[in-house]
Amino acid sequence: MRRVLAAVLALLTVGVSGPAAAGGTHAGTLTTAKAGPIDYTVYLPYGYGARKNAKVRYPVLYLLHGRGDTMQAWARIKADLDKLIDDGTIAPVIAVLPDAPWSERGNWYVDSAYGGGSAVETMLTRDLVSHVDATYRTAAHRGARLVGGYSMGGYGALRYALAHQDLFANALVLSPAVYNPLPPADSSAREYGAFGRGDEPFVDEVYQRLNYPALLPALDPDLPVRMFIAVGDDEWANPDPADARHDLDYEAATLYNNVRRSDAVAAQFRVLDGGHDWDVWRPAFVAGLTELSPTLSATPPTGIPGPPRGTPGTDWAGGVTPGGTVAYAASGPVDGQPYAGGLDAVVQAPQWTRQFGTPANERLYGAVATTDGGVVVAGYTRGDLDGRHPGSPADDGFVARFTATGERAWLTQLGDATKADRFYGIAPAPDGGAYVTGYTSGAFAGPGAGDKDVILARIGADGAVAWTRQLGGAGEDKAYAVAAGADGVYVAGVTSAGLPGAPYLGGTDGFLAAFTLDGEPRWVKADGDLFGGVAVTTAGLVVATGVAGGDALTTAYTSGGTRRWRTVSGGRGDDVGAEVVALPGGEVAVVGFTSGTFGVPAGGADVFVLRLDGRGRQQSAAQLGTARDDGVDEFGEENLYAVRSGGRLLITGLTSGDVFLTEVTP
């Protein structure tokens, strides 16, 4: 049976029950102290009143009409909502369409101080929202609310989303009648008293105080707003060329370019074919709701508990051990430690903190525990970190070991004397040393083959370099991860032109390369676009994760190079595997970052955790994050590490300049 959703005109009374218990038509009156009755149309999803759905709660859309229109204008999108829900494009929602008759239907949805103006904004954002939550089975949190509107309603939707972040996490802003810095002389925004005071229908200061540029600086990044802005390419044009900047397509583009620079707003912008009418607003509503619906969830997102690590400046995650020791790069002093300048390397155990560096930058890219309670870290420096590289003109890789009490046992800095060398991955060796991998731009262990080559080095328990290897093709080759098992050492990364021993697939290829424990090359495999993590399972399989075509790719090989399985995970949005952690029974946990929906999205990019069985079949999926980007930087580069600690995973990563450490069940 085709799902039919009821759109009913409701004049509801505060405290009157009925609509919350069943769908259909229900009458009443919502009376406010400041404005009398508020009329609105409510759209209830099919099955809302069914007994089986008696405990189901729904996200809510608040849709604001344009100047001179009524709430009935939005009724035409009922068929679109029917289809979107029927197709499974969006989950069932409640839609509330308030009528705004105040100020001759030119109130711009703000509280007016002109003459006998009405407190429209207060009534709709507080009285109406509270009433709807009390009357219907809504999910009463900001992530489950969207405010949308067209023309004057677009102005209102924009203002409500920015001025009331506590209420709305999503905004659908269509052909917004916003003007910056002031409306043109013939704009109806000047006529009806919305931006007036006393006996003046329009006051410049009032308009500028309420307009979006005044709201942006005060936005809270921890309460992000996802915004979809759309406009027609043939909206009404101002006849005076001096006012061309006030054409709505121009103003909408200006709005987008302003809000997208705020850490609190994740914005999208579309220009559609058409004018200032429903030929634009209806398809824009469908497109915008489709884009915003993944975050419009009745279930709140899972956060990342625990206070951030580091400094007030920008810091970068650099690894974690099973005992909870974290490594990161800090832009200032930590726990009273001396600060050398730039970015310093920090190793922070539960009982001690050690910070070291040079006036140049140091970054850490991995930490592994030793059997005696110590830790070995790896990364790169642009300075003279060991005292034996004065005037170094480029980056060098380094490895350092700390004892269980935090004393630095040794530090080894190495690389081409004149070219850049970086370590991006580390794996423990049985003797207390480590395997490290990354890239060189020069001759690290032989002549360079291309722009950058993969490097692999074995560092002994005393810090001495046992051996080094260099692997490269004609292009740029980087290794991001290394793992060691009983049968060999495995390196994963990316190549731009292919590596010897594997066919070049085109674009950038993810690669997995095997070496003996003594560093002799064995085999190379290519797959996907990039590999960022690798591990050896308890069953002896080598599992690498990364990305292929925008989805997370995880693939498993035997120690001899035979592929056992290949799993692609994800959907709409970008999904990238960053770490593989071996679990009991041959299973693995894959940790990465996503702008999609493995669970309920929290911010622009969230951390995801997948559990795959020994055959690569997904057993569970979780998504966690803050309001900001987590596990990834602004350029889409991963900054995420994970390790198994008993039956839990410890995950550390970047979240908008801070370093987090959290614990999850895989």
C-alpha positions as CSV (number, residue, x, y, z in Angstrom):
1,M,0.0,0.0,0.0
2,R,1.4,3.4,-0.9
3,R,2.3,5.3,2.2
4,V,0.0,8.4,2.5
5,L,1.0,11.0,4.9
6,A,-1.5,13.3,6.6
7,A,-1.0,17.0,6.2
8,V,-3.6,18.6,8.4
9,L,-4.4,22.2,9.4
10,A,-4.2,22.3,13.2
11,L,-5.2,25.1,15.5
12,L,-4.0,23.5,18.7
13,T,-4.4,24.5,22.4
14,V,-1.5,24.2,24.8
15,G,-2.2,21.3,27.1
16,V,-4.8,19.7,24.9
17,S,-4.0,16.0,24.2
18,G,-5.0,14.0,21.2
19,P,-2.7,14.7,18.3
20,A,0.2,13.1,20.2
21,A,-1.8,9.9,20.5
22,A,-3.0,9.5,16.9
23,G,-2.6,10.9,13.4
24,G,-5.4,12.6,11.5
25,T,-7.1,15.9,11.8
26,H,-7.2,17.6,15.2
27,A,-8.3,21.1,16.1
28,G,-7.3,23.5,18.8
29,T,-5.6,26.8,19.5
30,L,-2.1,27.6,20.6
31,T,-2.5,30.9,22.5
32,T,0.5,32.9,23.5
33,A,0.7,35.8,25.9
34,K,2.4,38.0,23.3
35,A,0.5,37.4,20.1
36,G,-2.7,35.4,20.6
37,P,-3.2,32.3,18.5
38,I,-0.6,30.8,16.3
39,D,-1.9,28.8,13.4
40,Y,0.2,26.1,11.7
41,T,-0.1,23.1,9.4
42,V,1.3,19.9,10.7
43,Y,2.5,17.0,8.6
44,L,2.3,13.6,10.3
45,P,4.0,10.5,8.8
46,Y,2.1,7.5,7.8
47,G,1.7,5.2,10.7
48,Y,2.2,7.9,13.3
49,G,-0.9,6.8,15.2
50,A,-0.3,3.1,14.9
51,R,0.1,1.2,18.2
52,K,3.4,-0.4,17.0
53,N,4.8,3.1,16.6
54,A,3.6,4.5,19.9
55,K,7.1,5.0,21.2
56,V,8.7,6.2,18.0
57,R,10.0,9.7,18.0
58,Y,10.5,11.8,14.9
59,P,12.7,14.6,13.6
60,V,10.9,17.9,12.9
61,L,11.0,20.3,10.0
62,Y,9.9,23.9,10.6
63,L,9.2,25.5,7.3
64,L,8.7,29.3,7.0
65,H,6.8,30.9,4.1
66,G,7.6,34.1,2.2
67,R,6.3,37.6,2.5
68,G,2.7,37.9,1.7
69,D,2.2,34.1,1.6
70,T,0.5,31.8,4.1
71,M,1.3,28.5,5.6
72,Q,-0.6,26.8,2.8
73,A,2.2,27.7,0.3
74,W,4.3,24.9,1.7
75,A,1.5,22.3,1.4
76,R,2.7,21.7,-2.2
77,I,5.8,19.8,-0.9
78,K,3.6,17.1,0.7
79,A,3.9,14.9,-2.4
80,D,7.7,15.3,-2.3
81,L,7.8,14.3,1.4
82,D,5.7,11.3,0.6
83,K,8.1,10.2,-2.1
84,L,11.3,10.9,-0.2
85,I,10.0,8.8,2.8
86,D,8.5,6.1,0.5
87,D,11.8,5.7,-1.3
88,G,13.8,5.5,1.9
89,T,15.7,8.7,0.9
90,I,14.8,10.2,4.3
91,A,13.4,8.8,7.5
92,P,9.8,9.7,8.5
93,V,9.6,13.2,9.8
94,I,7.0,15.6,11.2
95,A,6.7,18.9,9.4
96,V,5.4,22.1,11.0
97,L,4.3,25.0,8.8
98,P,3.6,28.1,10.9
99,D,1.5,30.9,9.6
100,A,3.1,34.4,10.1
101,P,0.4,37.0,9.6
102,W,2.0,39.7,11.8
103,S,3.1,43.0,10.3
104,E,0.9,42.5,7.2
105,R,2.8,39.3,6.5
106,G,6.1,41.2,6.2
107,N,7.5,40.5,9.6
108,W,10.8,38.8,8.5
109,Y,10.3,36.4,11.4
110,V,12.0,38.8,13.9
111,D,10.9,40.5,17.1
112,S,9.8,43.9,16.0
113,A,10.1,47.1,18.2
114,Y,8.2,49.2,15.7
115,G,4.8,50.6,16.9
116,G,2.7,47.7,18.0
117,G,5.1,45.1,16.5
118,S,5.0,41.5,17.6
119,A,7.7,39.2,19.1
120,V,7.5,36.8,16.2
121,E,11.0,35.2,16.7
122,T,10.4,34.6,20.4
123,M,7.0,33.1,19.7
124,L,8.1,30.7,17.0
125,T,11.5,29.6,18.4
126,R,10.4,29.2,22.0
127,D,6.6,29.0,22.3
128,L,5.9,27.0,19.2
129,V,8.9,24.7,19.4
130,S,8.1,23.9,23.1
131,H,4.4,23.3,22.2
132,V,5.3,21.0,19.3
133,D,7.6,19.0,21.5
134,A,5.0,18.7,24.2
135,T,2.2,17.8,21.8
136,Y,3.8,15.4,19.3
137,R,6.3,12.6,19.6
138,T,9.3,14.6,18.5
139,A,12.9,14.0,19.2
140,A,13.4,17.1,21.3
141,H,17.1,17.9,20.6
142,R,18.8,20.2,18.1
143,G,20.1,17.5,15.9
144,A,16.5,16.4,15.1
145,R,15.4,19.8,14.1
146,L,15.6,21.6,10.7
147,V,14.4,25.1,10.0
148,G,13.8,26.0,6.4
149,G,12.3,28.8,4.4
150,Y,12.1,30.7,1.1
151,S,12.5,34.4,0.4
152,M,11.5,36.2,3.6
153,G,11.3,32.7,5.1
154,G,14.8,32.1,3.9
155,Y,15.9,35.1,6.0
156,G,14.0,33.7,9.0
157,A,15.5,30.2,8.6
158,L,19.0,31.6,8.3
159,R,18.5,33.8,11.4
160,Y,17.0,31.1,13.5
161,A,19.7,28.6,12.7
162,L,22.5,31.1,13.6
163,A,20.8,32.9,16.5
164,H,19.3,29.7,18.0
165,Q,22.0,27.1,17.7
166,D,20.7,25.4,20.8
167,L,17.5,24.6,18.8
168,F,18.4,23.9,15.2
169,A,21.3,21.9,13.8
170,N,20.1,22.0,10.2
171,A,19.0,24.9,7.9
172,L,17.4,24.9,4.4
173,V,17.8,28.5,3.1
174,L,16.1,29.0,-0.3
175,S,16.4,32.3,-2.2
176,P,16.9,34.1,1.1
177,A,15.9,37.8,1.2
178,V,19.1,38.8,2.9
179,Y,20.9,42.0,2.0
180,N,24.4,42.9,3.1
181,P,25.1,45.5,4.6
182,L,21.6,47.0,4.1
183,P,18.6,46.3,1.8
184,P,18.2,48.3,-1.4
185,A,16.0,51.4,-1.3
186,D,13.0,49.6,-2.8
187,S,13.2,46.4,-0.7
188,S,10.0,45.5,1.2
189,A,12.3,44.7,4.2
190,R,12.1,48.5,4.8
191,E,8.3,48.8,4.6
192,Y,6.6,46.7,7.3
193,G,8.4,47.6,10.5
194,A,10.2,44.3,11.0
195,F,13.5,46.2,11.4
196,G,12.0,49.4,12.9
197,R,11.9,51.0,16.3
198,G,9.3,53.3,17.8
199,D,7.6,55.2,15.0
200,E,10.4,54.5,12.4
201,P,9.6,51.5,10.2
202,F,13.2,50.8,9.3
203,V,16.4,51.6,11.3
204,D,19.8,50.7,9.9
205,E,21.2,49.7,13.2
206,V,18.4,47.3,14.0
207,Y,18.7,45.6,10.6
208,Q,22.5,45.2,10.9
209,R,22.3,43.9,14.5
210,L,19.8,41.2,13.4
211,N,21.4,40.3,10.1
212,Y,23.7,37.3,9.7
213,P,27.1,39.1,9.5
214,A,26.6,40.2,13.1
215,L,25.8,36.7,14.2
216,L,28.7,34.8,12.7
217,P,31.5,36.0,15.1
218,A,29.5,34.7,18.1
219,L,28.7,31.3,16.8
220,D,29.7,28.3,18.9
221,P,31.7,25.7,17.0
222,D,30.6,23.0,19.4
223,L,27.0,23.5,18.1
224,P,27.5,23.3,14.4
225,V,24.9,24.1,11.8
226,R,24.6,22.2,8.5
227,M,23.2,24.6,5.9
228,F,22.0,24.1,2.4
229,I,21.6,27.3,0.4
230,A,19.9,27.5,-3.0
231,V,18.9,30.2,-5.4
232,G,17.6,30.5,-9.0
233,D,19.8,31.8,-11.8
234,D,17.0,34.0,-13.0
235,E,15.8,35.6,-9.7
236,W,14.5,39.2,-9.9
237,A,17.2,41.7,-10.9
238,N,17.4,45.2,-9.4
239,P,16.8,47.7,-12.2
240,D,19.5,50.0,-10.8
241,P,22.9,48.6,-11.8
242,A,24.3,50.1,-8.6
243,D,22.1,47.7,-6.7
244,A,23.2,44.6,-8.7
245,R,25.0,43.3,-5.6
246,H,21.5,43.0,-4.0
247,D,20.2,40.6,-6.7
248,L,19.3,37.5,-4.7
249,D,21.7,35.2,-6.7
250,Y,24.5,37.6,-5.8
251,E,23.4,37.9,-2.2
252,A,23.0,34.1,-1.8
253,A,26.6,33.5,-3.2
254,T,27.9,36.2,-0.8
255,L,26.0,34.5,2.1
256,Y,27.5,31.2,1.2
257,N,31.1,32.6,1.0
258,N,30.6,34.2,4.4
259,V,29.1,31.3,6.4
260,R,31.4,28.7,4.9
261,R,34.3,30.5,6.6
262,S,32.8,29.9,10.1
263,D,34.0,26.9,12.1
264,A,30.4,26.5,13.2
265,V,28.8,26.1,9.8
266,A,29.1,23.4,7.2
267,A,27.5,24.9,4.1
268,Q,26.5,23.8,0.6
269,F,25.4,26.0,-2.2
270,R,23.4,25.3,-5.4
271,V,22.2,27.5,-8.3
272,L,19.2,26.1,-10.0
273,D,17.5,27.0,-13.3
274,G,14.6,29.3,-12.6
275,G,13.4,32.4,-10.8
276,H,12.0,33.5,-7.5
277,D,9.2,30.9,-7.4
278,W,8.4,27.2,-6.7
279,D,10.1,26.1,-9.9
280,V,13.3,26.7,-7.9
281,W,12.1,26.2,-4.3
282,R,10.5,22.8,-4.8
283,P,13.4,21.0,-6.3
284,A,15.7,22.9,-4.0
285,F,13.7,21.6,-1.0
286,V,14.1,18.0,-2.2
287,A,17.8,18.4,-2.9
288,G,18.5,20.2,0.4
289,L,16.5,17.8,2.5
290,T,18.2,14.8,0.8
291,E,21.6,16.3,1.7
292,L,20.8,17.3,5.2
293,S,18.7,14.2,6.2
294,P,21.6,12.0,7.3
295,T,22.2,14.2,10.2
296,L,18.5,14.9,10.9
297,S,18.2,12.0,13.3
298,A,15.9,11.2,16.2
299,T,18.9,9.5,17.9
300,P,21.5,11.9,19.2
301,P,25.1,11.3,17.9
302,T,27.7,9.6,20.0
303,G,30.2,12.0,21.3
304,I,33.9,11.6,22.1
305,P,34.2,11.7,25.9
306,G,37.2,13.0,27.7
307,P,38.9,16.4,27.8
308,P,41.2,17.3,24.9
309,R,45.0,17.0,25.2
310,G,47.6,19.6,24.3
311,T,47.8,23.4,24.2
312,P,45.5,26.3,23.2
313,G,47.1,26.3,19.8
314,T,46.9,23.7,17.1
315,D,48.2,20.2,18.1
316,W,48.4,17.0,16.1
317,A,47.8,13.4,17.2
318,G,50.8,11.1,16.9
319,G,50.0,7.7,18.4
320,V,48.7,5.7,21.4
321,T,49.9,2.5,23.2
322,P,47.8,-0.1,25.0
323,G,48.8,1.4,28.3
324,G,47.3,4.8,27.4
325,T,50.5,6.6,26.6
326,V,49.7,9.2,23.8
327,A,52.1,10.9,21.5
328,Y,51.4,14.2,19.7
329,A,52.9,17.4,18.3
330,A,52.2,20.4,20.4
331,S,52.4,24.1,19.5
332,G,53.3,25.2,23.1
333,P,54.4,23.9,26.5
334,V,52.6,20.9,28.0
335,D,52.5,20.1,31.7
336,G,55.3,22.7,32.4
337,Q,57.7,21.0,30.0
338,P,60.2,23.3,28.2
339,Y,59.0,24.4,24.7
340,A,61.6,24.6,22.0
341,G,59.4,26.3,19.3
342,G,57.3,25.5,16.3
343,L,55.8,22.1,16.9
344,D,57.4,20.0,19.7
345,A,57.1,16.2,20.1
346,V,55.2,15.2,23.3
347,V,55.1,11.7,24.8
348,Q,52.5,11.7,27.6
349,A,52.1,8.6,29.8
350,P,49.6,8.3,32.7
351,Q,52.4,9.1,35.2
352,W,54.7,11.4,33.2
353,T,55.1,13.8,30.3
354,R,58.2,14.4,28.1
355,Q,58.4,17.2,25.5
356,F,61.3,17.6,23.2
357,G,62.1,19.5,20.0
358,T,64.0,22.2,18.2
359,P,63.0,25.7,17.0
360,A,61.8,24.0,13.8
361,N,58.9,21.6,13.6
362,E,58.7,18.0,15.0
363,R,55.9,15.6,14.2
364,L,55.2,12.2,15.7
365,Y,53.5,9.4,13.6
366,G,53.2,6.4,15.8
367,A,54.0,5.0,19.3
368,V,54.6,1.4,20.3
369,A,55.0,-0.1,23.7
370,T,58.1,-2.1,24.8
371,T,58.0,-5.2,27.0
372,D,59.7,-3.4,29.9
373,G,57.0,-0.7,30.1
374,G,58.7,1.8,27.8
375,V,57.6,3.4,24.6
376,V,59.2,3.9,21.2
377,V,58.0,6.8,18.9
378,A,58.8,7.8,15.4
379,G,58.3,10.9,13.3
380,Y,60.3,13.6,11.6
381,T,62.2,16.8,12.4
382,R,63.2,19.8,10.5
383,G,65.9,20.6,13.0
384,D,69.0,19.2,14.7
385,L,67.2,16.9,17.2
386,D,70.1,14.6,18.1
387,G,72.8,17.3,18.1
388,R,74.6,15.7,15.1
389,H,72.7,17.4,12.3
390,P,73.5,21.1,12.5
391,G,72.1,23.2,9.6
392,S,70.1,20.3,8.2
393,P,68.4,21.7,5.1
394,A,65.4,19.3,5.0
395,D,63.4,16.9,7.1
396,D,65.0,13.9,8.7
397,G,63.2,10.9,10.2
398,F,63.8,10.1,13.8
399,V,63.0,7.3,16.3
400,A,63.2,7.7,20.1
401,R,62.8,5.3,23.0
402,F,61.6,6.3,26.5
403,T,61.9,4.1,29.6
404,A,59.0,3.1,31.9
405,T,59.8,6.1,34.1
406,G,60.0,8.6,31.2
407,E,63.7,8.8,30.7
408,R,64.9,9.1,27.1
409,A,67.1,6.1,26.4
410,W,68.1,7.1,22.9
411,L,67.2,9.1,19.9
412,T,68.2,8.3,16.3
413,Q,67.9,10.8,13.5
414,L,68.6,9.7,10.0
415,G,68.0,10.3,6.3
416,D,69.5,11.8,3.2
417,A,71.8,14.7,4.1
418,T,70.2,17.2,1.7
419,K,66.7,15.8,0.9
420,A,63.5,15.4,2.9
421,D,62.9,12.1,4.7
422,R,59.9,11.3,6.9
423,F,58.7,8.4,9.0
424,Y,55.0,7.9,8.9
425,G,54.6,4.5,10.5
426,I,56.1,2.3,13.2
427,A,55.7,-1.3,14.4
428,P,57.4,-3.0,17.4
429,A,60.2,-5.5,16.9
430,P,60.7,-8.4,19.3
431,D,64.0,-7.1,20.7
432,G,62.5,-3.8,21.9
433,G,63.5,-2.0,18.7
434,A,61.2,-1.1,15.8
435,Y,60.4,-1.1,12.1
436,V,59.8,2.4,10.7
437,T,58.5,3.4,7.3
438,G,57.8,6.6,5.4
439,Y,59.4,8.2,2.4
440,T,62.5,9.8,1.1
441,S,63.0,12.5,-1.6
442,G,66.7,11.4,-2.0
443,A,69.0,8.5,-1.5
444,F,68.1,6.9,1.8
445,A,69.2,3.3,1.0
446,G,70.3,3.6,-2.6
447,P,69.5,5.9,-5.6
448,G,66.1,7.4,-5.9
449,A,63.7,6.0,-8.5
450,G,61.3,8.9,-8.6
451,D,60.0,12.1,-6.9
452,K,59.6,10.2,-3.6
453,D,60.4,6.6,-2.7
454,V,59.2,4.3,0.1
455,I,61.6,3.7,2.9
456,L,61.8,0.9,5.5
457,A,64.3,0.7,8.3
458,R,65.0,-1.7,11.2
459,I,66.1,0.0,14.4
460,G,67.6,-2.1,17.1
461,A,66.8,-2.0,20.9
462,D,69.8,0.2,21.4
463,G,68.8,2.7,18.7
464,A,71.3,1.5,16.1
465,V,70.2,1.2,12.5
466,A,70.3,-2.5,11.6
467,W,69.3,-2.0,7.9
468,T,67.5,0.3,5.5
469,R,65.5,-0.3,2.3
470,Q,64.2,1.9,-0.4
471,L,61.4,1.1,-2.9
472,G,60.1,3.3,-5.6
473,G,58.7,3.8,-9.1
474,A,58.7,6.7,-11.5
475,G,56.3,8.9,-9.5
476,E,55.6,9.8,-5.9
477,D,55.6,6.9,-3.4
478,K,54.8,7.1,0.3
479,A,54.4,4.5,3.0
480,Y,51.9,5.3,5.8
481,A,51.9,2.1,7.9
482,V,54.0,-0.9,8.8
483,A,53.2,-4.2,10.6
484,A,55.4,-7.1,11.5
485,G,54.4,-10.8,11.9
486,A,56.2,-14.1,12.3
487,D,56.7,-14.4,8.5
488,G,57.7,-10.9,7.5
489,V,57.3,-7.1,7.5
490,Y,54.4,-5.4,5.6
491,V,54.3,-1.8,4.4
492,A,51.2,0.0,3.1
493,G,50.8,3.4,1.4
494,V,50.2,5.1,-1.9
495,T,51.9,5.3,-5.3
496,S,51.3,7.8,-8.1
497,A,52.8,5.8,-11.0
498,G,53.1,2.2,-9.7
499,L,55.8,0.2,-8.0
500,P,58.0,-2.5,-9.4
501,G,56.3,-5.9,-9.1
502,A,52.7,-4.7,-9.3
503,P,50.6,-3.4,-12.2
504,Y,49.8,0.3,-12.2
505,L,46.0,0.8,-12.0
506,G,45.9,4.5,-12.8
507,G,45.5,7.7,-10.7
508,T,46.9,6.9,-7.3
509,D,47.1,3.3,-6.2
510,G,47.1,1.9,-2.7
511,F,50.0,-0.6,-2.3
512,L,50.9,-3.4,0.1
513,A,54.5,-4.5,0.0
514,A,56.0,-7.5,1.8
515,F,59.6,-7.9,3.1
516,T,61.3,-10.6,5.0
517,L,62.3,-9.9,8.6
518,D,65.7,-9.1,7.3
519,G,64.3,-6.6,4.8
520,E,64.5,-8.5,1.6
521,P,61.6,-7.7,-0.8
522,R,59.1,-10.4,-1.4
523,W,56.0,-9.1,-3.2
524,V,53.9,-6.0,-4.0
525,K,50.2,-5.7,-4.5
526,A,48.1,-2.7,-5.7
527,D,44.5,-2.0,-4.9
528,G,42.2,1.0,-4.4
529,D,43.5,4.6,-4.2
530,L,45.5,4.5,-0.9
531,F,46.2,2.4,2.1
532,G,46.7,4.1,5.4
533,G,46.8,1.2,7.9
534,V,48.0,-2.4,8.1
535,A,48.0,-5.2,10.7
536,V,48.7,-8.9,10.9
537,T,45.7,-10.8,12.3
538,T,45.9,-13.7,14.9
539,A,45.2,-16.0,11.9
540,G,48.3,-14.7,10.1
541,L,46.5,-12.7,7.4
542,V,47.9,-9.3,6.4
543,V,45.0,-6.8,6.4
544,A,45.3,-3.3,5.0
545,T,42.7,-0.5,5.0
546,G,42.4,2.8,3.1
547,V,40.1,4.1,0.4
548,A,38.8,3.2,-3.1
549,G,36.5,5.6,-5.0
550,G,35.4,7.5,-1.9
551,D,34.6,4.4,0.2
552,A,36.6,2.6,2.9
553,L,38.5,-0.3,1.5
554,T,39.8,-3.2,3.6
555,T,41.6,-6.2,2.0
556,A,43.4,-9.3,3.4
557,Y,46.3,-11.2,2.0
558,T,48.2,-14.3,3.1
559,S,51.8,-13.9,4.0
560,G,52.6,-15.3,0.5
561,G,50.6,-12.6,-1.3
562,T,47.3,-14.4,-2.1
563,R,44.3,-12.2,-1.6
564,R,41.7,-13.8,0.7
565,W,39.0,-11.1,0.8
566,R,38.2,-7.5,-0.1
567,T,35.5,-5.4,1.6
568,V,34.3,-2.0,0.6
569,S,32.3,-0.1,3.3
570,G,30.5,3.2,3.2
571,G,28.0,5.1,1.1
572,R,27.1,8.7,0.5
573,G,30.0,10.9,1.8
574,D,33.7,10.2,1.9
575,D,34.8,7.2,4.0
576,V,38.5,6.4,4.6
577,G,40.1,3.6,6.6
578,A,43.0,4.8,8.6
579,E,43.9,2.0,11.1
580,V,43.5,-1.8,11.3
581,V,43.6,-3.4,14.8
582,A,43.9,-7.2,15.1
583,L,41.2,-8.7,17.4
584,P,40.9,-12.3,18.8
585,G,39.8,-15.0,16.5
586,G,41.2,-13.5,13.3
587,E,38.8,-10.6,13.4
588,V,39.9,-6.9,12.9
589,A,38.6,-3.5,13.8
590,V,38.9,-0.9,11.1
591,V,39.0,2.7,12.3
592,G,38.7,5.6,10.0
593,F,36.9,8.9,9.3
594,T,33.7,9.6,7.4
595,S,31.4,12.4,6.2
596,G,28.7,9.7,5.7
597,T,26.6,7.6,7.9
598,F,28.0,4.5,9.6
599,G,25.9,5.7,12.5
600,V,24.5,9.0,13.5
601,P,26.7,11.9,12.2
602,A,27.9,14.4,14.7
603,G,30.0,16.8,12.7
604,G,31.6,17.4,9.4
605,A,33.9,14.4,9.7
606,D,33.4,11.7,12.3
607,V,35.4,8.7,13.4
608,F,34.0,5.3,12.5
609,V,34.8,1.9,13.9
610,L,33.9,-1.3,11.9
611,R,34.3,-4.8,13.2
612,L,35.0,-7.4,10.4
613,D,35.2,-11.1,10.9
614,G,38.0,-13.4,9.6
615,R,36.4,-13.4,6.2
616,G,35.9,-9.6,5.9
617,R,32.2,-9.6,6.7
618,Q,30.9,-6.6,8.7
619,Q,29.8,-7.5,12.2
620,S,29.1,-4.1,13.6
621,A,29.6,-0.4,12.9
622,A,29.7,2.7,15.0
623,Q,30.2,6.4,14.5
624,L,31.4,8.9,17.0
625,G,32.5,12.5,16.9
626,T,32.2,16.0,18.1
627,A,30.6,19.0,16.4
628,R,33.9,19.6,14.6
629,D,35.9,17.5,12.2
630,D,37.4,14.5,13.9
631,G,40.3,12.3,12.8
632,V,41.1,14.4,9.8
633,D,42.5,17.8,9.0
634,E,41.0,20.6,6.8
635,F,42.7,19.1,3.8
636,G,41.2,15.7,4.2
637,E,44.4,14.1,5.6
638,E,43.9,11.5,8.3
639,N,45.2,12.2,11.8
640,L,44.0,9.1,13.6
641,Y,45.5,6.2,15.6
642,A,44.1,3.2,17.3
643,V,45.3,0.2,19.4
644,R,43.7,-2.7,21.3
645,S,43.8,-2.5,25.1
646,G,42.2,-5.6,26.6
647,G,38.7,-5.8,25.2
648,R,38.6,-2.2,24.2
649,L,40.0,0.1,21.6
650,L,42.0,3.3,22.5
651,I,41.6,5.9,19.7
652,T,43.4,9.2,19.5
653,G,43.2,11.8,16.8
654,L,42.7,15.4,15.8
655,T,39.6,17.4,16.5
656,S,39.8,21.0,15.2
657,G,43.2,21.7,16.6
658,D,42.9,19.6,19.8
659,V,44.0,16.0,20.4
660,F,41.4,13.6,21.8
661,L,41.8,10.2,23.4
662,T,38.8,8.0,23.7
663,E,37.9,4.3,24.5
664,V,35.3,2.3,22.6
665,T,34.2,-1.3,22.3
666,P,35.0,-2.7,18.9
